[in-house]
Amino acid sequence: MFAVMDVNRGEVTMNHRGIEFTVAQTAVPGIWQWQFRIGEQVKSGKTETKIDLLAIRRVQLRIDRELKRSAGQPEPAG
């Protein structure tokens, strides 16, 4: 896992299980915006917590759920 922090924007870019994701503070204290991409699907949302590491962990758990979900679906015929 690696992390790159943009201190000026309060944004962190990390990698979890080969998926790059970002977590950024919003203008509202305690609200974090996140985004990641699995294949062609971009997932994004917000989470509420005052603890930055908890916001990151929630995104990691979401990535795990999405990877599990995509592994259970067959590839589209092309």
C-alpha positions as CSV (number, residue, x, y, z in Angstrom):
1,M,0.0,0.0,0.0
2,F,1.3,3.5,-0.8
3,A,0.0,6.9,0.0
4,V,0.4,10.3,-1.5
5,M,-0.9,13.3,0.5
6,D,-1.7,16.6,-1.0
7,V,-1.6,18.7,2.2
8,N,-3.0,21.9,0.5
9,R,-6.2,20.1,-0.6
10,G,-6.4,17.6,2.3
11,E,-6.4,14.7,-0.3
12,V,-4.8,11.3,-0.1
13,T,-4.3,8.9,-2.9
14,M,-3.7,5.3,-1.9
15,N,-3.7,1.8,-3.3
16,H,-5.7,-1.1,-1.9
17,R,-5.5,-4.6,-3.5
18,G,-4.3,-3.0,-6.7
19,I,-7.1,-0.4,-6.8
20,E,-6.0,3.2,-6.6
21,F,-8.4,5.4,-4.6
22,T,-8.6,9.0,-3.3
23,V,-10.0,10.3,-0.1
24,A,-10.4,14.1,0.4
25,Q,-11.7,16.4,3.0
26,T,-14.7,18.5,2.0
27,A,-15.5,22.0,3.0
28,V,-17.7,20.5,5.7
29,P,-15.7,19.3,8.7
30,G,-16.0,15.6,9.3
31,I,-17.2,14.8,5.7
32,W,-14.8,12.9,3.4
33,Q,-15.3,12.4,-0.3
34,W,-13.9,9.3,-1.9
35,Q,-13.5,7.8,-5.4
36,F,-12.0,4.6,-7.0
37,R,-12.3,2.7,-10.3
38,I,-12.6,-1.0,-10.9
39,G,-12.4,-1.7,-14.6
40,E,-14.6,0.8,-16.4
41,Q,-16.8,1.4,-13.3
42,V,-16.1,4.5,-11.2
43,K,-17.4,4.5,-7.7
44,S,-17.6,7.6,-5.6
45,G,-19.3,8.8,-2.4
46,K,-19.0,10.5,0.9
47,T,-18.5,9.2,4.4
48,E,-18.8,11.0,7.7
49,T,-16.2,10.8,10.4
50,K,-13.7,13.1,12.2
51,I,-11.0,10.4,12.0
52,D,-9.1,10.4,8.7
53,L,-7.9,6.8,9.1
54,L,-11.5,5.6,9.6
55,A,-12.5,7.3,6.3
56,I,-9.7,5.5,4.5
57,R,-10.6,2.2,6.1
58,R,-14.2,2.6,5.0
59,V,-13.2,3.1,1.4
60,Q,-10.9,0.0,1.6
61,L,-13.9,-2.1,2.9
62,R,-16.0,-0.7,0.0
63,I,-13.3,-1.7,-2.4
64,D,-13.3,-5.2,-0.9
65,R,-17.1,-5.5,-1.4
66,E,-16.9,-4.3,-5.0
67,L,-14.1,-6.7,-5.8
68,K,-16.0,-9.6,-4.3
69,R,-19.1,-8.6,-6.2
70,S,-17.3,-8.2,-9.5
71,A,-15.5,-11.6,-9.0
72,G,-18.9,-13.3,-8.7
73,Q,-20.2,-12.0,-12.0
74,P,-19.2,-13.6,-15.3
75,E,-17.4,-11.6,-17.9
76,P,-19.7,-10.2,-20.6
77,A,-19.4,-12.0,-24.0
78,G,-17.7,-9.9,-26.5
